[in-house]
Amino acid sequence: MPQLLHIQSSPQGEVSVTRSLSDKFVSHWTRSHANVEVQVLDLAADPLPHFGPDILQAGAKPPSEWSARTRSAVELSDRLCKQVEAADVLVIGAPMINFTICTQLKSWLDHITVAGRTFKYSAPGVAKGLLFGKKVFVIEARGGDYTDIPVNAFDFQEPLLRVHLGFLGMFDVSFIRAEGLRQRTEETQDILRNAESVIARLAA
């Protein structure tokens, strides 16, 4: 049975644009594709701990010397890795906050970026991602419009996600943007309708 992992990261709750749009994407996808099993990972409702000494100790000491807190942190990372490894499709709701992704989503990326598990070093300084064959759809919401120069230089959201997902071996990534929502408030409904039309096409 195909597995779809739906990741919500927006801390804005019911008013979140990415939550609404990514819910619509999943709804379209499950209507268009048979027997899809959906798992939801809500990083705002159930936030992950940020990287700290507990998880970093795992790479610095042998397992026999791990503390109980480090073992717990490794178990969490293992569970998240298994979840993404099992997924055939990922749908990620990713709002832009302060020019980049929110901390909730960054923590998830940190926990699933594990040497020897989701990527490996094939030579000194050369890494190869191990999460092959997955389709990824990222739904972005942005208050400003970062399409053109010079403001596109302030977009540290989409380039970061593209590089990080590719680093892990996920290259089939589509970005769906609702852009300029606070910059062009008179066009809000048109911006959302455009994003919804792209969702309907890509999820069909």
Phi and psi in degrees as a GROMACS rama.xvg file:
@    title "Ramachandran Plot"
@    xaxis  label "Phi"
@    yaxis  label "Psi"
@TYPE xy
-60.9481  140.943  PRO-2
-110.486  129.769  GLN-3
-116.533  124.074  LEU-4
-102.981  115.754  LEU-5
-102.241  113.616  HIS-6
-106.967  119.178  ILE-7
-104.712  131.354  GLN-8
-126.098  -10.1795  SER-9
-68.7894  132.629  SER-10
-84.9444  6.12612  PRO-11
-87.4118  -2.02912  GLN-12
65.3989  -137.783  GLY-13
-65.5269  -21.2994  GLU-14
-89.5529  1.68265  VAL-15
-69.0215  129.584  SER-16
-71.1479  -42.3464  VAL-17
-66.2746  -32.9614  THR-18
-65.1095  -46.1979  ARG-19
-63.8877  -47.3976  SER-20
-68.9131  -39.5588  LEU-21
-70.8862  -31.8167  SER-22
-61.0672  -41.5459  ASP-23
-65.9723  -37.7342  LYS-24
-61.6533  -48.5762  PHE-25
-61.8603  -39.4888  VAL-26
-62.322  -45.7304  SER-27
-61.1244  -44.4312  HIS-28
-63.8048  -45.3202  TRP-29
-69.791  -26.2928  THR-30
-75.7772  -28.5749  ARG-31
-93.6715  -15.2497  SER-32
-128.177  129.662  HIS-33
-77.6119  145.742  ALA-34
57.0614  41.5165  ASN-35
-88.0467  129.552  VAL-36
-97.4624  124.05  GLU-37
-106.154  129.608  VAL-38
-113.546  136.385  GLN-39
-111.084  128.538  VAL-40
-118.37  107.106  LEU-41
-100.339  102.718  ASP-42
-77.5782  -13.6969  LEU-43
-90.9251  -40.7456  ALA-44
-71.2319  -32.8697  ALA-45
-131.102  73.3754  ASP-46
-66.0965  146.262  PRO-47
-87.1202  149.738  LEU-48
-68.2723  143.333  PRO-49
-70.3534  158.133  HIS-50
-60.9211  135.346  PHE-51
-151.875  -167.014  GLY-52
-61.5864  -28.3986  PRO-53
-62.8851  -50.2632  ASP-54
-77.117  -34.2499  ILE-55
-68.3607  -25.5752  LEU-56
-62.867  -26.3825  GLN-57
-63.2083  -31.8151  ALA-58
-88.6772  -10.3083  GLY-59
-103.388  -15.5049  ALA-60
-134.427  153.337  LYS-61
-68.1395  155.081  PRO-62
-54.3405  -30.6856  PRO-63
-64.6834  -17.9568  SER-64
-106.995  6.65449  GLU-65
-71.0258  143.885  TRP-66
-78.4298  168.877  SER-67
-61.8746  -36.4168  ALA-68
-67.5386  -37.1542  ARG-69
-67.4671  -41.2338  THR-70
-60.7064  -40.6792  ARG-71
-64.8403  -40.4037  SER-72
-65.6991  -39.1205  ALA-73
-66.9449  -38.8446  VAL-74
-63.042  -38.6921  GLU-75
-64.2799  -47.1276  LEU-76
-60.0161  -41.1242  SER-77
-62.9056  -41.4749  ASP-78
-63.9317  -42.2346  ARG-79
-68.3665  -37.4137  LEU-80
-64.6871  -43.8914  CYS-81
-60.2735  -38.2756  LYS-82
-64.0166  -45.7547  GLN-83
-75.6753  -31.3519  VAL-84
-63.3102  -35.3648  GLU-85
-78.04  -17.1933  ALA-86
-78.6715  137.864  ALA-87
-91.6002  -31.4471  ASP-88
-132.864  136.588  VAL-89
-118.014  132.847  LEU-90
-119.659  117.477  VAL-91
-117.849  117.862  ILE-92
-86.021  117.067  GLY-93
-133.94  95.7323  ALA-94
-74.6691  150.793  PRO-95
-85.888  127.331  MET-96
-130.256  119.549  ILE-97
53.5748  49.0439  ASN-98
75.963  1.11688  PHE-99
-146.541  -168.107  THR-100
-76.4056  159.586  ILE-101
-74.4562  158.76  CYS-102
-64.0048  -28.4689  THR-103
-61.3536  -43.8578  GLN-104
-72.5157  -36.9333  LEU-105
-61.4938  -39.643  LYS-106
-62.5157  -40.5015  SER-107
-62.2722  -45.621  TRP-108
-59.4644  -40.814  LEU-109
-61.1592  -42.988  ASP-110
-71.126  -25.2772  HIS-111
-99.4051  3.2476  ILE-112
-97.5898  90.549  THR-113
-125.979  116.555  VAL-114
-60.1882  133.214  ALA-115
84.483  -6.60116  GLY-116
-119.383  -59.9914  ARG-117
-106.909  -9.17167  THR-118
-155.144  162.577  PHE-119
-142.241  154.499  LYS-120
-89.4223  120.969  TYR-121
-95.2922  -14.3088  SER-122
-164.222  164.773  ALA-123
-55.9473  119.2  PRO-124
78.9339  4.81624  GLY-125
-119.352  120.356  VAL-126
-116.219  153.25  ALA-127
-132.026  125.516  LYS-128
-71.3948  149.61  GLY-129
-115.8  0.795788  LEU-130
-96.1692  73.6543  LEU-131
-84.6996  160.263  PHE-132
71.4037  21.7739  GLY-133
-106.76  144.372  LYS-134
-96.9128  132.901  LYS-135
-124.24  132.382  VAL-136
-122.527  120.287  PHE-137
-109.154  120.788  VAL-138
-100.646  116.068  ILE-139
-108.835  143.328  GLU-140
-125.774  135.541  ALA-141
-138.725  134.571  ARG-142
-69.4029  -36.6039  GLY-143
-99.6784  177.221  GLY-144
-112.036  114.5  ASP-145
-109.058  27.1863  TYR-146
-71.411  -43.8696  THR-147
-113.806  164.293  ASP-148
-71.667  149.779  ILE-149
-89.8975  -7.41182  PRO-150
-72.1825  -17.1602  VAL-151
-63.9575  -18.0354  ASN-152
-67.787  -16.6674  ALA-153
-91.7836  0.578269  PHE-154
-85.5131  97.773  ASP-155
-106.029  14.0871  PHE-156
-91.0306  -64.8045  GLN-157
-67.0866  -43.9074  GLU-158
-59.5844  -38.9636  PRO-159
-62.8012  -46.7874  LEU-160
-64.6417  -41.1167  LEU-161
-62.8948  -44.3315  ARG-162
-68.1517  -45.7234  VAL-163
-67.6826  -43.8154  HIS-164
-64.5366  -40.3346  LEU-165
-65.3161  -36.7864  GLY-166
-57.654  -33.5322  PHE-167
-87.9321  0.98103  LEU-168
98.7532  6.64106  GLY-169
-101.764  98.6655  MET-170
-105.7  -17.6978  PHE-171
-86.6866  78.0661  ASP-172
-120.734  126.957  VAL-173
-113.682  133.54  SER-174
-107.964  130.678  PHE-175
-118.433  119.398  ILE-176
-113.004  133.92  ARG-177
-108.421  100.815  ALA-178
-118.925  139.939  GLU-179
83.0836  25.0734  GLY-180
-66.1609  -31.6903  LEU-181
-101.31  -18.152  ARG-182
-79.4296  -36.1573  GLN-183
-125.909  68.8342  ARG-184
-61.9084  -28.3554  THR-185
-70.2705  -13.9381  GLU-186
-107.527  11.3206  GLU-187
-53.2583  -47.9795  THR-188
-65.2678  -37.2526  GLN-189
-66.1459  -40.1098  ASP-190
-62.2323  -43.9308  ILE-191
-68.3836  -40.6011  LEU-192
-63.5949  -38.445  ARG-193
-63.4968  -44.8957  ASN-194
-61.6616  -39.9422  ALA-195
-65.9255  -35.191  GLU-196
-68.7053  -36.7163  SER-197
-66.566  -40.759  VAL-198
-60.4656  -46.1674  ILE-199
-61.0249  -37.1359  ALA-200
-72.995  -45.5089  ARG-201
-73.7719  -28.5499  LEU-202
-88.35  -5.88527  ALA-203
